[in-house]
Amino acid sequence: MPESNREDGEHEQNAAVTYLYGEPFDSGLALAEQHQLAADLTAACAVYEHLLTLAESLEDSPDVQFLRAHLLANIASVRLTATDLLAAEDAVERSRALLDGIASAPMGPRGRQLWLEMMLRTLLARADLLRGTGRLDEALACLDEAALRLPEFDDPGGVRTSELGLNRVHLLIERSEWGAAEEQASALLSTTPATAVETIPRLMIALGLICASTGRFDPAEDWFARAEDALRAMGDTGELQSLLAHRAYTAMRRGDFDVAERLFAEASAFFERQRWYGDLAVCEQARAFLAGRRGDSTGADDLVAASLARFEQLGASIAAADTMLLGAQHAYDRGDIRETERLAQAARDVYQAREVYERCAQVDLMLARTLEDNLNRTDHGDHERKSVDNALSLALPAALALEAARYGFATAHARSQWLELADDAMQLVFRLAVRRQDQGLLFELVEHRCAGAMLSLDRTPSTPTASPAGAGGDAGAFEESVSVFPSAAMKVYGHPDGPTRLGGVAADAAASAGLRVAPPPKVRMSPESGRVALKEYIAAAEFRYHRRIVDEEEAPFWITDDLTSRPVVQIRLADAGDLFMTWTWAGGARGFGTGHGPADEVDRAVRALAAALPGPGTAAEGMRHAFVSGAMTDPRNEHALARELAEAMWPEGLTAQIRQVSAQAGRPLVRIQPSPRVAQVPWELLAVDAENDVRLIDLADVVTTAPTSLRRPDPKPSPRPAPDTDNDTVVLVLDPRIPGFRADSPLGSVLGPPGSDPELLAFVQNRLDAGAVVPSVATPAEAFRRTDLDRDWLSGALRKGARRLMYVGHVSGAPVEGGQSEDGTLHLCCGPGTAGLAETVRTHRPLSAKDLLLGTLPLRADGEPGARIWPAPPRVALIGCESGGDLRFAESFGLATAMLHNGAELVTATRWVLPTSFAFHRLAGLPESVRPLSAAVVAVDTAHEDQDPVARLGRWQREQLDHWRADGRIEHSPLLWAAMTCIVV
């Protein structure tokens, strides 16, 4: 082996040459590497081929065979970069045969390490080759073999380890397992040593491609910029040109078509000069799409043909199938239905054979869209129903599978961005259901969409994907061994039929990245029949695309006996372009219905509402806008807004049913689960009568409902208080003093100086007179602006048992565009040294919804879930800015729903930013003796003491509405009281 006869002094003679074999081999290898960095692959390959000819002329021996294997591995690497896959495969196979032939030859420790390194390089190259030709299972087997050999290899720089991880990431990307790919790439990047200079920028590029492919374009550009800096430092010209093509792809996905066209043309010219025909074919494929978009059908067809021919010549089956799919779309555009079906089916056959199931779903969606388009263009007569059924049979399972792909992502932000991409498919499904006039299907679609993802907390096995047909026992065993928070002993490992496992620091990083969710529960539509919503379509999706769509657990369609026995109507809304609504009566009334609001009308009404509420900018600017020009502070404008909201979102037929039920059985309860788009709508205010000023709250009591997934019982419920515990305790957290913030600062006092408000003092005194209050105080004033109410104190108070929790203070909502409702925070008295999952603000660490849900699970090996640390009492009030903003997110895991998850039966929270009494005084000129926020606090407290808190709060809101209609005084403005809502499951 090449370990013999090498002196350290020889290494000092030429720093550019690594001495292994002697001349001319060592200097030749150095020269070829320089050519590779300069992207002159032809020259590099010529050097390697010349050296191989020399090596083959030498007398045969283990050392010479190793030299040949080394040269062949390098040739394979160059050929792979140039996408000359056939030549690369020949070189790889020859290198592997030579290495196998000398595996048992005598060699010293260094020789064994060199042999292992070359074997690992060969295995990784073969895996890369197999991936490029679409043989993904064989590629995975190669990576598994490399992983088995890796522990024997001394890899202090972590180069081969990182390369192996990078190859797994690429394989996951090829399978469109975006969530697992991102998680593994992020963890790998955080643990890859700086010595792995080639792997680091490639990991960044992989992360950029993942972000671009899942709709996160700004993060993609950030990753590409970081990769570019690293590649320029290395002088890697070829990879820089490939990066140009990746940026073109990102621009195309973003919709910057002119930029994409220019960058693809520039990259294509380089690839053609260098004869990198695989990369050139990718560019031609993208340019064909761009040409078709600008109406150049001839140019598009020519580019499709050129791209397909190159991919087929290279043996790149999946890439060729992608081009076929593009060709199918072009064929449809020119009216060639037969060719459309031929190309689409050919592409799907490849995807199915290679187990790239997301692309199978994309093909089915394309075919469903063409069917819908054909229905719109031609009269199908008596066959229309059959055509719609065919389109639905393709579209609905595919849409379910694409929507469910989000559960592979580790963060809610990534999942929300993916949902934006997948939403187009679900809009198609709803359009087809409307076209079929299938009320039952619309009901089930809305129920499924409203069920909500389930939070994954336990350190117990989970199976987030459906087992593919014919999967062997090993794959199943692997799935069963996966846990939400992996142990430190687990290695980095992946499998196409299961999620990725991460170990050590990687596991810690992954666990703290965000909330993990599981598919929603099955929604049981009827206790009598046991029917599950979308049962047939879910089964088809799981069978066709090998992805888990729903959890094994079931949740009932809804429960009517949780609050009252009077008539109840459950309303659910779902966004799918238009706004879709379903409703069902119970509690002595019978009936159901569906409706939908056109998207443009709903969006216009939502914009009008947003303009009336405290808007963007600083808190002071937003509140000033609401008071000075917002519709909520003028009775006439407010009524016009309430009417616009009702006309866009509320069916007249439902109003008629509510009137009829009210006349026969008394005031009904309206339970509304809003969609994210309309979650801020104050349903109580809706002017549901075109002739008279009748609001929904005049006819019914209104309560907001959270997703049914929150009904899932905690498998390890929090321990009940001891029998002698005083369960009559009310926990009061009233305007706590936040470390580092003065009373007049942004996180200062919300209720004013302690003892200055007689109404608040009376409210606390009433609680003291009625029973136990925590914290223990001698006088009511001591309950305000305390400095000892931190998260540990709150945990102790709640663990002892309480019947109520009332929080009045600052809440910081999470930005909706970020998609992470769990980032909403309460502000207690916690200092910066407090352990938690939220970032510090000056000298204060807020308590986030993520803390309430995850607890210390991500922070410690013996951590506890939040439900054990902060068990919520039956009734919770969170009176702070947008404390109930959870439902504005696709995944509702904010403060209000966290309390429900932790055991609360009812949470009173707010839909938008609340004005303080001081804001009324300063911006509306209200006398200081009138304190609207204090009145609201007392009203919520009174409601929570009532047997029916929803009805009691509704009565107060009706009183405020009557005053508002009578005299229009600002203290009765809906800007404050209509923000309040009770949330139940």
MARDOLUM-886004 format. One record per residue (C-alpha): residue in one letter; x, y, z. Coordinates in pm, whole numbers, padded with zeros to 5 digits, always signed. Layout:
BEGIN
AXYZ ...
***
This chain:
BEGIN
M+00000+00000+00000 P+00119+00360-00053 E+00224+00404+00309 S+00583+00283+00257 N+00909+00480+00218 R+00765+00826+00290 E+00964+01070+00501 D+00810+01377+00663 G+01081+01591+00501 E+00956+01497+00157 H+00622+01661+00233 E+00795+01992+00282 Q+00942+01994-00067 N+00617+02093-00238 A+00314+02201-00038 A+00088+02164-00344 V+00163+01794-00383 T+00051+01515-00148 Y+00310+01236-00156 L+00156+00893-00186 Y+00277+00706-00494 G+00585+00888-00623 E+00627+01063-00955 P+00467+01122-01195 F+00156+01017-01002 D+00164+01260-00709 S+00219+01572-00918 G-00029+01443-01176 L-00298+01404-00910 A-00233+01758-00787 L-00259+01893-01144 A-00588+01711-01207 E-00735+01853-00888 Q-00644+02204-01006 H-00826+02138-01334 Q-01131+02018-01140 L-01146+02333-00930 A-01121+02539-01247 A-01415+02340-01392 D-01194+02207-01673 L-01317+01852-01641 T-01193+01746-01981 A-00837+01834-01885 A-00873+01671-01544 C-01004+01351-01697 A-00722+01346-01953 V-00464+01364-01674 Y-00631+01084-01480 E-00662+00865-01791 H-00293+00920-01869 L-00196+00826-01515 L-00419+00519-01531 T-00245+00408-01852 L+00090+00440-01674 A-00040+00250-01371 E-00168-00032-01589 S+00181-00068-01738 L+00333-00135-01396 E+00390-00480-01258 D+00081-00600-01079 S+00081-00583-00697 P-00160-00477-00420 D-00001-00130-00417 V-00045-00090-00793 Q-00402-00220-00778 F-00476+00037-00509 L-00324+00310-00726 R-00549+00205-01016 A-00853+00199-00787 H-00767+00550-00669 L-00736+00682-01024 L-01058+00512-01131 A-01242+00662-00830 N-01118+01005-00934 I-01225+00944-01293 A-01568+00841-01165 S-01591+01163-00965 V-01507+01376-01269 R-01747+01185-01491 L-02022+01225-01235 T-01967+01600-01219 A-01986+01611-01598 T-02298+01386-01578 D-02134+01127-01803 L-02312+00856-01609 L-02225+00557-01825 A-01851+00626-01809 A-01880+00703-01439 E-02050+00369-01374 D-01775+00181-01556 A-01505+00358-01352 V-01687+00298-01023 E-01737-00072-01088 R-01374-00119-01188 S-01252+00069-00881 R-01472-00139-00651 A-01351-00465-00807 L-00987-00366-00754 L-01053-00268-00392 D-01236-00593-00323 G-00946-00782-00478 I-00692-00644-00229 A-00920-00635+00076 S-00744-00935+00231 A-00391-00832+00129 P-00147-00765+00414 M-00141-00394+00501 G-00038-00188+00800 P-00267+00041+00999 R-00213+00338+00766 G-00260+00119+00461 R-00586-00011+00605 Q-00706+00346+00661 L-00618+00442+00304 W-00803+00137+00172 L-01109+00225+00385 E-01104+00583+00265 M-01095+00474-00096 M-01370+00220-00038 L-01587+00490+00122 R-01521+00725-00169 T-01615+00452-00414 L-01934+00365-00228 L-02040+00729-00208 A-01963+00778-00577 R-02168+00472-00664 A-02455+00594-00449 D-02439+00930-00627 L-02441+00752-00961 L-02736+00531-00869 R-02928+00832-00744 G-02861+01014-01071 T-03002+00722-01269 G-03308+00691-01047 R-03211+00368-00871 L-03286+00510-00529 D-03316+00187-00332 E-02978+00069-00461 A-02831+00408-00373 L-02962+00373-00019 A-02807+00027+00006 C-02470+00176-00094 L-02499+00441+00174 D-02592+00178+00429 E-02281-00022+00338 A-02070+00291+00373 A-02226+00358+00714 L-02131+00007+00827 R-01767+00063+00725 L-01744+00415+00863 P-01684+00329+01233 E-01360+00150+01137 F-01233+00454+00951 D-01031+00717+01136 D-01211+01034+01028 P-01089+01306+01265 G-01184+01583+01023 G-01530+01438+00976 V-01498+01464+00597 R-01632+01121+00503 T-01896+01133+00776 S-02026+01464+00643 E-02015+01336+00285 L-02222+01035+00385 G-02476+01263+00553 L-02486+01490+00250 N-02555+01193+00024 R-02846+01094+00246 V-02981+01447+00220 H-02958+01432-00160 L-03138+01100-00160 L-03420+01241+00053 I-03446+01540-00180 E-03471+01305-00478 R-03762+01132-00307 S-03921+01473-00232 E-03899+01401+00141 W-03843+01768+00202 G-03899+01776+00576 A-03662+01491+00654 A-03404+01632+00412 E-03415+01974+00574 E-03394+01836+00923 Q-03097+01616+00846 A-02915+01886+00646 S-02963+02143+00922 A-02842+01907+01190 L-02550+01792+00976 L-02443+02149+00903 S-02442+02230+01273 T-02210+01938+01348 T-01986+01930+01040 P-01635+02050+01127 A-01483+02342+00941 T-01226+02103+00793 A-01496+01956+00565 V-01458+02253+00333 E-01618+02087+00030 T-01919+01949+00214 I-02025+02267+00395 P-02116+02475+00088 R-02290+02176-00067 L-02501+02138+00246 M-02590+02505+00219 I-02688+02456-00145 A-02903+02157-00047 L-03080+02367+00217 G-03130+02641-00039 L-03287+02396-00284 I-03513+02256-00014 C-03631+02606+00080 A-03682+02705-00285 S-03877+02386-00356 T-04106+02444-00058 G-04185+02810-00117 R-03931+02980+00113 F-03744+03190-00137 D-03572+03445+00086 P-03412+03176+00306 A-03311+02995-00013 E-03124+03303-00136 D-02958+03337+00204 W-02828+02981+00185 F-02705+03032-00170 A-02522+03353-00072 R-02343+03172+00210 A-02255+02885-00022 E-02122+03128-00282 D-01885+03285-00031 A-01749+02944+00064 L-01712+02831-00299 R-01528+03150-00396 A-01291+03097-00107 M-01223+02748-00242 G-01193+02868-00601 D-01448+02610-00716 T-01556+02756-01053 G-01772+02463-01160 E-01982+02455-00847 L-02031+02830-00875 Q-02185+02780-01218 S-02413+02509-01081 L-02513+02753-00810 L-02615+02994-01085 A-02862+02734-01214 H-02999+02684-00861 R-03060+03056-00833 A-03235+03051-01169 Y-03460+02772-01040 T-03541+02978-00730 A-03624+03282-00942 M-03852+03066-01157 R-04035+02926-00856 R-04072+03276-00713 G-04218+03403-01039 D-03923+03621-01146 F-03931+03473-01494 D-03710+03730-01666 V-03437+03676-01406 A-03477+03300-01436 E-03450+03316-01815 R-03130+03518-01801 L-02963+03300-01538 F-03061+02972-01707 A-02926+03098-02040 E-02596+03193-01877 A-02567+02859-01698 S-02662+02667-02013 A-02386+02833-02214 F-02129+02728-01954 F-02258+02370-01926 E-02259+02332-02303 R-01901+02459-02332 Q-01790+02219-02061 R-02004+01932-02198 W-02187+01891-01872 Y-02484+01749-02051 G-02687+01645-01749 D-02682+01996-01606 L-02750+02133-01954 A-03057+01907-01981 V-03188+02041-01650 C-03153+02396-01781 E-03324+02302-02107 Q-03610+02153-01911 A-03658+02475-01716 R-03620+02691-02026 A-03888+02482-02196 F-04126+02572-01916 L-04037+02940-01951 A-04077+02927-02329 G-04418+02766-02296 R-04521+03029-02047 R-04438+03314-02284 G-04625+03143-02569 D-04331+03007-02767 S-04476+02659-02818 T-04226+02562-03090 G-03928+02665-02879 A-04075+02487-02578 D-04127+02163-02771 D-03772+02177-02909 L-03625+02229-02563 V-03837+01947-02419 A-03717+01712-02692 A-03352+01809-02639 S-03376+01771-02262 L-03554+01435-02285 A-03300+01301-02534 R-03008+01398-02311 F-03162+01249-01997 E-03247+00925-02176 Q-02894+00901-02317 L-02753+00954-01968 G-02988+00701-01812 A-03131+00966-01575 S-03476+00813-01553 I-03638+01040-01295 A-03513+01355-01463 A-03635+01219-01796 A-03976+01156-01640 D-03985+01516-01519 T-03929+01629-01878 M-04201+01391-02001 L-04441+01550-01756 L-04355+01893-01888 G-04404+01762-02240 A-04745+01630-02138 Q-04849+01976-02029 H-04733+02124-02358 A-04921+01853-02547 Y-05238+01940-02361 D-05190+02309-02432 R-05188+02236-02806 G-05491+02005-02776 D-05317+01668-02819 I-05500+01472-02548 R-05365+01133-02656 E-05004+01253-02633 T-05079+01418-02299 E-05203+01090-02156 R-04914+00893-02306 L-04641+01116-02166 A-04808+01162-01828 Q-04857+00788-01783 A-04498+00718-01892 A-04371+00967-01636 R-04592+00822-01365 D-04471+00469-01439 V-04113+00584-01378 Y-04206+00761-01056 Q-04397+00458-00934 A-04110+00222-01014 R-03861+00452-00839 E-04096+00506-00542 V-04104+00883-00590 Y-04459+00908-00469 E-04494+01283-00440 R-04433+01311-00813 C-04695+01040-00870 A-04937+01267-00687 Q-04829+01560-00904 V-04906+01359-01219 D-05250+01265-01089 L-05321+01627-01006 M-05216+01735-01353 L-05452+01482-01508 A-05732+01596-01277 R-05673+01957-01378 T-05688+01867-01744 L-06018+01690-01680 E-06154+01998-01503 D-06031+02221-01784 N-06197+01994-02036 L-06521+02009-01838 N-06504+02387-01851 R-06441+02389-02228 T-06684+02125-02349 D-07032+02002-02267 H-07010+01648-02132 G-07387+01610-02119 D-07500+01297-01938 H-07138+01197-01883 E-07048+01505-01676 R-07104+01334-01342 K-06874+01049-01444 S-06607+01293-01562 V-06624+01484-01234 D-06602+01156-01041 N-06293+01059-01239 A-06132+01395-01169 L-06211+01368-00798 S-06075+01014-00778 L-05744+01152-00902 A-05740+01492-00733 L-05862+01421-00381 P-05618+01142-00281 A-05332+01337-00441 A-05429+01658-00260 L-05450+01473+00071 A-05104+01326+00016 L-04947+01659-00073 E-05111+01828+00223 A-04991+01550+00455 A-04632+01589+00332 R-04600+01883+00569 Y-04581+01653+00870 G-04225+01568+00770 F-04108+01923+00843 A-03963+02005+01182 T-04099+02361+01207 A-04441+02517+01173 H-04294+02784+00946 A-04181+02525+00692 R-04514+02344+00719 S-04710+02665+00661 Q-04506+02746+00352 W-04559+02396+00219 L-04933+02427+00276 E-04939+02736+00057 L-04798+02522-00223 A-05035+02232-00154 D-05341+02455-00118 D-05386+02483-00494 A-05456+02111-00506 M-05718+02133-00233 Q-05885+02427-00408 L-05923+02202-00712 V-06089+01938-00495 F-06340+02183-00349 R-06423+02315-00695 L-06494+01962-00815 A-06707+01887-00507 V-06912+02203-00572 R-06945+02105-00937 R-07077+01765-00834 Q-07316+01938-00591 D-07211+01686-00330 Q-07306+01834+00006 G-07192+01524+00192 L-06845+01541+00039 L-06819+01913+00116 F-06911+01836+00477 E-06639+01576+00505 L-06381+01794+00332 V-06444+02078+00576 E-06437+01842+00874 H-06107+01692+00766 R-05949+02034+00705 C-06071+02161+01042 A-05956+01858+01242 G-05611+02008+01295 A-05270+01847+01326 M-05192+01667+01649 L-04899+01771+01862 S-04621+01514+01908 L-04474+01534+02256 D-04403+01194+02401 R-04069+01017+02382 T-04257+00718+02248 P-04242+00558+01906 S-04443+00722+01629 T-04512+00620+01272 P-04568+00931+01067 T-04571+00759+00728 A-04782+00479+00594 S-04599+00156+00530 P-04571+00094+00156 A-04719-00218+00012 G-04473-00498+00024 A-04238-00332+00268 G-04022-00574+00451 G-03984-00627+00819 D-03669-00419+00842 A-03843-00104+00728 G-04122-00162+00974 A-03876-00221+01255 F-03701+00099+01165 E-04024+00299+01174 E-04117+00160+01510 S-03786+00266+01658 V-03827+00633+01571 S-03908+00873+01853 V-04002+01237+01857 F-03704+01332+02070 P-03429+01084+01970 S-03181+00964+02224 A-02822+01080+02210 A-02706+00730+02115 M-02881+00731+01781 K-02668+00777+01473 V-02760+00991+01176 Y-02958+00755+00957 G-03240+00767+00707 H-03472+00541+00512 P-03719+00625+00235 D-04007+00463+00419 G-03946+00639+00750 P-03824+00961+00898 T-03464+01046+00974 R-03305+00975+01309 L-03059+01219+01456 G-02820+01173+01742 G-02609+01372+01985 V-02598+01745+01927 A-02803+01694+01614 A-03089+01550+01818 D-03081+01845+02056 A-03084+02092+01769 A-03372+01914+01601 A-03575+01889+01920 S-03554+02262+01986 A-03618+02366+01625 G-03995+02378+01660 L-04309+02187+01734 R-04345+01850+01570 V-04690+01747+01461 A-04859+01428+01354 P-05146+01384+01107 P-05495+01479+01227 P-05723+01224+01388 K-05981+01039+01188 V-06305+01234+01212 R-06595+01005+01299 M-06896+01158+01125 S-07164+00944+01288 P-07163+00737+01607 E-07427+00511+01452 S-07255+00425+01124 G-06899+00478+01242 R-06818+00647+00912 V-06487+00833+00898 A-06467+01151+00692 L-06317+01091+00345 K-06259+00728+00433 E-06232+00596+00077 Y-06012+00881-00043 I-05780+00852+00256 A-05736+00481+00191 A-05660+00552-00174 A-05405+00820-00084 E-05224+00600+00166 F-05215+00310-00079 R-05106+00510-00384 Y-04857+00747-00228 H-04737+00556+00079 R-04796+00845+00314 R-04990+00853+00639 I-05289+01086+00597 V-05462+01053+00935 D-05371+00923+01276 E-05505+00593+01400 E-05699+00771+01673 E-06051+00890+01607 A-06220+01212+01716 P-06598+01260+01710 F-06744+01500+01456 W-06838+01719+01750 I-06964+01710+02109 T-07276+01899+02216 D-07304+01836+02589 D-06992+02015+02708 L-07147+02353+02792 T-07524+02346+02783 S-07825+02136+02686 R-07997+02411+02484 P-08004+02412+02102 V-07658+02427+01953 V-07534+02479+01600 Q-07176+02381+01517 I-07026+02585+01234 R-06693+02514+01071 L-06517+02715+00804 A-06239+02612+00569 D-06027+02814+00329 A-05993+02670-00019 G-05987+02974-00243 D-06349+03046-00157 L-06460+03027+00205 F-06656+02708+00273 M-06895+02666+00566 T-07082+02372+00714 W-07328+02370+01002 T-07517+02107+01198 W-07784+02145+01467 A-07818+01945+01788 G-07957+01983+02139 G-08321+01958+02044 A-08287+02113+01698 R-08221+01926+01378 G-08081+02034+01045 F-07763+02102+00857 G-07634+02306+00567 T-07339+02418+00363 G-07244+02745+00207 H-06950+02928+00063 G-06838+03284+00015 P-06658+03388-00303 A-06291+03453-00240 D-06290+03811-00365 E-06583+03911-00142 V-06436+03741+00163 D-06094+03892+00107 R-06242+04239+00062 A-06435+04207+00388 V-06130+04077+00575 R-05926+04372+00449 A-06195+04611+00567 L-06187+04450+00912 A-05809+04468+00927 A-05826+04839+00841 A-06055+04894+01140 L-05826+04724+01390 P-05495+04837+01540 G-05275+04810+01234 P-04910+04757+01145 G-04628+04980+01262 T-04546+05050+01624 A-04806+04968+01888 A-04878+05338+01943 E-04918+05407+01571 G-05145+05108+01520 M-05368+05203+01812 R-05383+05566+01702 H-05498+05450+01359 A-05777+05240+01511 F-05908+05530+01720 V-05869+05805+01463 S-05977+05640+01137 G-06090+05287+01218 A-06451+05182+01160 M-06482+05034+01508 T-06493+05378+01673 D-06779+05522+01464 P-07127+05362+01494 R-07227+05419+01132 N-06897+05290+00990 E-06897+04998+01231 H-07247+04893+01119 A-07141+04913+00754 L-06842+04692+00833 A-07060+04444+01026 R-07295+04426+00730 E-07013+04376+00481 L-06874+04090+00691 A-07217+03925+00710 E-07284+03957+00338 A-06949+03797+00255 M-06945+03517+00511 W-07286+03448+00663 P-07565+03258+00480 E-07911+03409+00509 G-08053+03060+00540 L-07858+03001+00859 T-07993+03325+01006 A-08344+03207+00927 Q-08277+02875+01103 I-08141+03055+01409 R-08453+03274+01425 Q-08678+02970+01394 V-08495+02774+01664 S-08487+03077+01892 A-08862+03125+01860 Q-08934+02761+01943 A-08664+02660+02190 G-08495+02973+02321 R-08165+03141+02248 P-07931+02891+02079 L-07558+02856+02119 V-07352+02914+01805 R-07020+02730+01808 I-06785+02859+01538 Q-06453+02716+01431 P-06314+02983+01198 S-06062+02926+00924 P-05729+03109+00956 R-05837+03374+00705 V-06141+03479+00910 A-06017+03404+01261 Q-06025+03772+01365 V-06385+03820+01258 P-06603+03926+01556 W-06892+03695+01473 E-07105+03844+01749 L-07109+04176+01562 L-07228+04046+01224 A-07528+04245+01101 V-07733+03949+00981 D-08047+04142+00879 A-08043+04362+00571 E-08338+04571+00689 N-08278+04621+01061 D-07972+04649+01283 V-07984+04292+01412 R-07654+04136+01513 L-07577+03769+01556 I-07530+03821+01930 D-07887+03957+01946 L-08008+03616+01831 A-07763+03374+01993 D-07468+03328+02224 V-07143+03270+02039 V-06841+03062+02134 T-06527+02986+01934 T-06417+02625+01895 A-06065+02494+01849 P-05966+02202+01622 T-06094+01859+01717 S-05738+01727+01745 L-05718+01897+02085 R-05970+01644+02216 R-05699+01383+02206 P-05651+01270+02566 D-05307+01301+02720 P-05172+00944+02739 K-04998+01046+03061 P-05239+01288+03228 S-05115+01531+03487 P-05152+01407+03844 R-05467+01521+04019 P-05432+01742+04325 A-05438+01565+04659 P-05785+01517+04809 D-05724+01780+05079 T-05619+02043+04826 D-05839+02350+04815 N-05965+02335+04459 D-06159+02659+04499 T-05839+02854+04442 V-05830+03134+04186 V-05486+03219+04051 L-05455+03590+03969 V-05171+03725+03759 L-05254+04094+03731 D-05023+04327+03541 P-04696+04163+03657 R-04384+04379+03656 I-04156+04271+03370 P-03781+04285+03444 G-03606+04563+03255 F-03921+04760+03164 R-04049+05072+03335 A-04420+05130+03389 D-04436+05371+03093 S-04235+05153+02852 P-04369+04922+02577 L-04392+04632+02824 G-04491+04853+03114 S-04815+04866+03310 V-05146+04787+03140 L-05373+04862+03437 G-05204+05168+03582 P-05054+05223+03929 P-05159+04967+04194 G-05447+05091+04402 S-05549+05363+04158 D-05855+05186+04015 P-06145+05132+04258 E-06321+04893+04021 L-06019+04663+04004 L-05964+04679+04378 A-06328+04580+04433 F-06292+04290+04191 V-05990+04152+04382 Q-06164+04203+04713 N-06461+04005+04585 R-06230+03719+04498 L-06067+03736+04841 D-06408+03731+05008 A-06524+03438+04796 G-06234+03200+04859 A-05865+03130+04827 V-05658+03356+04603 V-05303+03295+04483 P-05076+03482+04537 S-05169+03536+04898 V-05223+03908+04960 A-05325+04114+05263 T-05484+04393+05060 P-05620+04401+04702 A-05353+04647+04585 E-05082+04388+04659 A-05217+04171+04376 F-05100+04419+04110 R-04755+04488+03962 R-04590+04210+04159 T-04230+04107+04091 D-04246+03744+04208 L-04487+03596+03954 D-04248+03401+03732 R-04299+03070+03552 D-04175+02861+03842 W-04421+03029+04075 L-04699+02977+03824 S-04609+02611+03790 G-04623+02563+04166 A-04956+02741+04192 L-05116+02539+03913 R-04976+02205+04028 K-05140+02254+04366 G-05473+02275+04189 A-05699+02565+04101 R-06039+02615+03947 R-05950+02934+03761 L-05655+03128+03623 M-05685+03493+03527 Y-05396+03664+03350 V-05413+04035+03270 G-05096+04170+03116 H-04880+04180+02810 V-04903+03920+02536 S-04679+03927+02230 G-04840+03755+01936 A-04644+03563+01677 P-04636+03700+01320 V-04891+03516+01110 E-04663+03513+00807 G-04408+03319+01013 G-04656+03034+01058 Q-04547+02956+01415 S-04831+03027+01655 E-04628+02865+01932 D-04401+03171+01937 G-04672+03377+02108 T-04564+03472+02459 L-04692+03576+02801 H-04481+03822+02994 L-04431+03725+03358 C-04154+03827+03598 C-03895+03589+03453 G-03538+03713+03433 P-03285+03632+03161 G-03139+03337+03353 T-03469+03152+03346 A-03460+02837+03134 G-03705+02849+02846 L-03763+02822+02473 A-03828+03190+02396 E-03555+03443+02324 T-03480+03698+02595 V-03609+04055+02564 R-03358+04282+02738 T-03336+04131+03087 H-03652+03923+03059 R-03739+03581+02916 P-04107+03552+02815 L-04310+03236+02865 S-04404+03108+02520 A-04682+02880+02406 K-04401+02646+02303 D-04292+02636+02668 L-04647+02560+02777 L-04665+02272+02529 L-04317+02123+02525 G-04216+02208+02880 T-03859+02100+02938 L-03861+01807+02694 P-03621+01979+02450 L-03400+02110+02730 R-03328+01804+02942 A-03310+01430+02901 D-03547+01398+03199 G-03769+01683+03085 E-04143+01697+03136 P-04416+01809+02894 G-04574+02145+02957 A-04906+01993+03064 R-04731+01850+03370 I-04543+02168+03455 W-04832+02409+03396 P-05156+02206+03422 A-05436+02444+03329 P-05745+02479+03551 P-06090+02433+03396 R-06134+02805+03322 V-05858+03035+03203 A-05871+03402+03108 L-05586+03551+02905 I-05660+03922+02877 G-05380+04058+02666 C-05311+04166+02310 E-05429+03903+02062 S-05398+03625+02317 G-05643+03418+02112 G-05470+03471+01780 D-05394+03098+01757 L-05668+03030+01506 R-05518+03270+01253 F-05254+03002+01191 A-05279+02683+00990 E-05161+02506+01306 S-05322+02638+01625 F-05066+02595+01898 G-05064+02941+02054 L-05133+03048+02410 A-05508+02983+02418 T-05492+02639+02258 A-05189+02554+02472 M-05407+02610+02777 L-05676+02388+02625 H-05413+02125+02551 N-05295+02145+02911 G-05640+02076+03051 A-05852+02391+03036 E-06216+02344+02938 L-06271+02708+02842 V-06030+02992+02766 T-06136+03352+02729 A-05893+03534+02504 T-05879+03819+02255 R-05884+03827+01876 W-05676+04139+01826 V-05459+04395+02004 L-05647+04543+02301 P-05664+04915+02379 T-05579+04993+02741 S-05780+05241+02943 F-05486+05480+02904 A-05524+05453+02524 F-05890+05554+02557 H-05788+05850+02772 R-05506+05970+02547 L-05645+05895+02201 A-06020+05940+02252 G-06026+06201+02528 L-06217+05978+02768 P-06215+06100+03132 E-05967+05914+03353 S-06251+05808+03580 V-06388+05588+03300 R-06177+05277+03251 P-06310+05046+02980 L-06038+04782+03015 S-06108+04751+03387 A-06476+04700+03308 A-06383+04426+03063 V-06162+04253+03321 V-06447+04256+03572 A-06691+04127+03309 V-06467+03832+03225 D-06415+03756+03593 T-06791+03763+03650 A-06849+03534+03353 H-06595+03281+03476 E-06775+03264+03809 D-07103+03188+03632 Q-07231+02838+03563 D-07255+02931+03193 P-06962+03164+03124 V-07039+03193+02752 A-07394+03312+02815 R-07280+03549+03088 L-07009+03709+02878 G-07253+03731+02588 R-07499+03917+02809 W-07234+04178+02894 Q-07141+04212+02527 R-07509+04267+02437 E-07527+04538+02701 Q-07223+04706+02548 L-07376+04677+02202 D-07703+04833+02322 H-07513+05128+02468 W-07310+05162+02148 R-07620+05168+01931 A-07797+05406+02166 D-07534+05677+02218 G-07217+05576+02029 R-06993+05661+02325 I-06633+05551+02274 E-06615+05352+02597 H-06876+05116+02450 S-06691+05071+02121 P-06664+04713+01993 L-06292+04781+01953 L-06256+04648+02307 W-06545+04421+02394 A-06584+04248+02056 A-06223+04133+02082 M-06323+03899+02366 T-06420+03543+02285 C-06452+03218+02475 I-06266+02927+02316 V-06358+02564+02377 V-06283+02235+02206 
***
